[in-house]
Amino acid sequence: MCCTNFLRQFKVLAWKNYLLKIRNPIVILIEILIPVAVIIGLGGVKSGLAPSSVKANIPETFYTIYPGTGNQSFEETYDFHDCGGENLVWRCAKDSCNNDNFNATIDDCQRYNIAVAPKTSGDADTLAAAVEFIDWANSYYSNANAYQTFTLFSSESAFVNALENTKYGISSDLPIYSSGIIFASGFPNWDVSLRLNATTYYKTTAETNPATSLQELDLSVTYNDQTPASAGFPYNLAFGVQGVYTLMDLVHSFTATSTCRSTPNKCKSTDNVIVTMDGTAYFPNPKTNPNQFWTSIGFVFALIMIIALLYPVANVISVLVQEKETKMREGMYMMSLRSDALWLTWWFHFMCLFVPLAVILTIAGTLLFTYSNGVFIFMYFMVFFISATSYGILISVLFNKSRTAAIVGALIFFAGYFIYIGYANSSPSRSTILAASLHPACAFTYGTLSFAEYEDAQIGISSTTWNNSNKY
C-alpha cells in the first residue's frame, strides 16, 4: 500500500512537471542550445589556434649514483646508522643526535623488513621464484641472513593485509616493512615489481617515492628539474634517497644470476652475476607541437560555461520557489502528499533535462576534449549538473519569492567563479580547495586545471589520469 501510494503520487507529480515544462518550448531550447553553442564555438577557437613548438630535449647531464646521493649497495645499507635517517633496513631515531656525533647505534634504530611474495596465491612457479630469491639473498648477503631481512608472504594480497592490520606500526610484535618485492612470473620471463613505503604525516607529506604505477606523466613538462608534487627532490634523486636503485640492483642481480645458472653451459651453480646501476639521466623527448588552448585560455571555458548555465540554474530555483509562492505545495501537503515523492519527482524532472544535456555537451565537445575519454567528460558535466541542482534546491529553501530567489541565486552561483580567481595566484591547501569546491561553479572551474594538464599534453583525462596530477 505504501509503495502504491508513492508510485501513484510520483507519476502524477512527474506528469504535472512535464506539462509545465512542455508549455514553454522556447525555454527548453534556450537551456540546451546556449551551452551547446558555447562548447562548439570554443571547439572552433581551439582548432583555429596555431600550435606551439616544444623543442626536442636530449639530456646532457648524467647523474652518477654514489653514496652521497643517499643510494648505497644493499650490503652498505646495514652500515648506515645516521641519526634521523632511514633506508631499506634501518630507521634511526633523531633523539640520538648531538653536536659532535651524527652516528646512531643499532639500539637507536628500528629494523625494517622487506616483503617477498608471488603476485597471486596458488602459483607454484612464482612462489618458487620468491623462495629462490630469499635463499640467494641470504646466502650472498650475510647481514640479510643475520637480521632475517626478507619475509615471505603467500601472495601480494597477504602482504597488503599485513600492512592494513590495525596494530601495524603500533605493536612491537609486528615487523615494519620498508618495501616489497612481488614476483608475477619467474625464469625465463621475469616479471618483478617493487613496492616501497610512503609515510604521510598530519597536514603534510614526507619526502617519498614518485609513483611507479602506470599513470601517464604530463608530457607537456619537458624541463629537466621535474620534481614530484609530494617530494622535495627531482625524480632521479628521490628514487636514490629512498633506496629504489638499491632494490633494483638487488633484484636485477638475482634475476641475472638465476638466469645464468638456469641456462646450460653458462654459469656454475655457485656463480653470481652482480648488476650495479652506474647512474641516471632524464628521459629524452622529441620535438612536439602541442595546442596550448587549455593552458592559454582554459579559464575562459569555465567562465563562459558558467554564464551559459546561469539560465538553467535560475529556472531550477524559480520553479521550486514558485511552487511555494503559489501555495501549491502547501495544498498538496494538505492532501497527504508525501515529501519523498515530491522531491524525488523534482530530481527526476531536472535530470530529464541535465542527463541529455550532458550527453549532448560530451558529443559536441569532441573538438574541445580531443584526447579525453568521453565517459569522464560526461561525468564531469553530470556531476556539475547534480551539484548545481543541489545548489538550486538549497537556495529555494531560503526564499519565498521566485523572482528574488532566481536573481540572488544566479548571482551567488556566478560568484563561485571568483572564489577560484581569488586563489588562482596563491597555493591553497588541499582542504581549502575542497572547501571552496563546495560551490559548484568553483569546483567546475577547478576541473579545467585537469584539462590544462592533460589535454595540452596530448594525453587527456582517462581512467589513469582523472584523479592524478603531477602539478596539483
Salt bridges, closest charged atoms under 4 A:
GLU31 OE1 - LYS21 NZ 2.93
GLU156 OE1 - LYS119 NZ 2.75
GLU156 OE2 - ARG195 NH1 2.92
ASP218 OD2 - LYS471 NZ 3.48
GLU323 OE2 - LYS16 NZ 2.99
GLU323 OE1 - ARG329 NE 2.89
ASP340 OD2 - ARG338 NH2 2.64
GLU455 OE1 - LYS46 NZ 3.56
